Amino acid sequence: MYANIDVVALTGPLDVRGFLIEQASSSTPNKITGCGGVRRSRHEHNRLSKFVNEYCTMLSLICVYGANFSAVPDAGLHPDFKQNAGTRVNIFTLIRIAEPGSSQLPPATYPDTGPVTSVDASTVAAEWVDAFNQALCSQDPTVVKKLFLPGSVWRDQLGLSWDYHSLNGPDKIVSFLQGAPKGSRLKSIKIDKSNATRKPALSPVDFKGKVNGVASFLTLETDVGRGRGLVRLLQDSQDGNKWKAFTLFTAMHELKGHEETIGANRPQGVDHGGHPGRKNWQERRIATENYEGELEPTVLILGAGQGGLTSAARLHQLQVPTLIIDKNPRIGDNWRNRYHQLVLHDPVWYDHLPYVPFPSHWPVFTPKDKLAEWFESYARLMELNVWTSTTLTDAKWDDEKRQWTVTLERQKADGKTKTRTLHPRHIIQATGHSGEMKMPSIKGMDGFKGDRLCHSSQFRGAQKISEGQTKRAIVVGCCNSGHDIAQDFYEHGYDVTIIQRSSTYVMSSKDGLDVLLGGLYEEGGPETEDADLMFMSIPNAMLKRMHQDATAEIAKRDEPILKGLEKAGFKLDTGPDDAGFFMKYFQRGGGYYIDVGCSQLIIDGKIKVKQGQEIEEVLPNGLLFKDGVTLEADEVIFATGYDNMRGTARKIFGDELAERVKDVWGFDQEGELRTMWRRTGHPGFWFFGGNLALCRYYSRMLALQIKAMEEGIMKYEDP
């Protein structure tokens, strides 16, 4: 299949569809990392991208050139490639570790600071805040520079600009402020002492608690809004132990004059007095939900999952007319229709939705059908306009009018289909964290004679086996879904084999989540809004550094499980730069398993593992692997993940939009997540996805951008 592809010598770093291929040293094997922007010749690009496209279709792996392949454990030569003399090189496979084009995110480093055991945190914070406000008033960014440590980061969300930024280092901060067309949009900050969590206090900035300083919540005011923030101060040992910012986080939370209709701004609910012919709430609600008469939504959202519901809820509170459409018959069906035993792997404290948190009796881990019921109730409680059984059949964007013309087909309760043409100014694609299912195309698939061969998204659950009957199942893929499905098969009496093509990061649910979320999202922990602010205030490079230590701690607690898995032939990794779960999630949206019991089944041999071999062919009664081994199967489930959301956009909206929008997920050059919840490159089009926690938080940020555009406060082209 690949015999005609020339093998080229690798003389330096080479970027292929977002993968940086680096030459090996004498002691280090060649490695592959996500990195964008590296120049490459058309000749190199065409040869390698053709190979990558074909090979990644099935395996989500990439091949990398390198003479030192033997240094990589278990690295085997692909049989279609031969060793060449001289500058020719061998080839081996490594797992894809990042979305195409994603920039590298080097872990941050901690400054050299002295021990801090006793200090008046309120005084330290107040003095720094006063100095910072004076620097803002001076309109001289070089004054601001003196208040930040070398290696510090100012992370901002809509406070300094209409985008998300991580300004790395004092020089970058100065450069950004100097480049602002109208000067700093941030006008002032204040210390927030409104509760015990928020007031200034001694606090570590590292995971191990060895680098200590002062942390304080902040309130802030910009030219057009108000918000919140958090500063972490450390002493500068190179400048007389002066207290300076190590991290500063600022985020706009509301627009002046356009506050959410909550609390003191809640609606009256009735207009007292004599109003002949007035409609009651139910009548008004039906008219609004169906967009009767001349009513039109300003925003159209595709998908009624957590992304669609949370963004619609935020927009509704900002009085932006919004319509959600979903192809399923009921809200929540995107969860109901998943595999039978699915339960969320995130705990309840991490998963609250905005405005209506889960009640106090809610289980720690939410079953899929229970979550679906909650979504349905949430939409009613929040008065969200949702059309189920509705598909988008056509969408055209008018650059001059800055609006869409969309055609929708809605199946009504009586079975009849009604076509509507609407003209929203914004479309939010909230069709899931990822895109379309990634189903490999393998020789012999059409000839499979077993009971079932499908993608994990189509798997509803293991079948009941009659007494005395034996059934065999193969699950291809070793992330959360793959493990859960394998466990479901085992519990229904199947003989199960899980196929691990590369390596997986594994952490136990209890110890892993205790380490990563403890102190923030737990029973009796901070208010959700405060926990979100603390988590978001950590720049991603710093989060990566902290999670290197956290991952090591989790590995210590999980040592018996990890050793048992390795003994069973299961290949483990520790995530990008040994930073574990979150970095894998952010950089590639998969490659991990939060263990809820399947690992012990593998250790005990109750679920078998076949590791590191590609599938050569699907046989009528099983799978044939490249090593010549055949495994018989009655059912084969491919838990092989999903494509990028940009691919879904291409399928729905066509090539023109797909080429105009930027890549999704992975990190940009500053260390912020790319394109998600921010401008995509195509006016009037937004991507929205993520777990419940990310949707809860970023739904506000996206809604503020849309509201600001609709009120003429910002233009799409504004920095």
Secondary structure, 3 states (H helix, E strand, C coil): CCCCCCCCCCCCCEEECCEEEECCCCCCCCEEEECCCCCCCHHHHHHHHHHHHHHHHHHCEEEEECCCHHHCCCCCCCCCCCCCCCCCCCEEEEECCCCCCCCCCCCCCCCCCCCCCCCCHHHHHHHHHHHHHHHHHHCCHHHHHCCEEEEEEEEEECCCCCCEEEEECHHHHHHHHHHCCCCCCEEEEEECCCCCCCCCEEEECCCCCCCEEEEEEEEEEECCEEEEEEEEEEEECCCCCEEEEEEEEEEEEEECCCCCCCHHHCCCCCCCCCCCCCCCHHHHHHHHHCCCCCCCCCEEEECCCHHHHHHHHHHHHCCCCEEEECCCCCCCHHHHCCCCCCECCCCHHHHCCCCCCCCCCCCCCCEHHHHHHHHHHHHHHCCCCEECCEEEEEEEEECCCCEEEEEEEEECCCCCEEEEEECCCEEEECCCCCCCECCCCCCCHHHCCCCEEEEHHHCCCCCCCCCCCCCEEEEECCCHHHHHHHHHHHHCCCEEEEEECCCEEEEEHHHHHHHHHCCCCCCCCCCHHHHHHHHHCCCHHHHHHHHHHHHHHHHHHCHHHHHHHHHCCCCECCCHHHCHHHHHHHHHCCCEEEECCHHHHHHCCCEEEEECCCEEEEECCEEEECCCCEEECCEEEECCCECCHHHHHHHHHCHHHHHHCCCCCCECCCCCECCECCCCCCCCEEECCCCHHHHHHHHHHHHHHHHHHHCCCCCCCCC
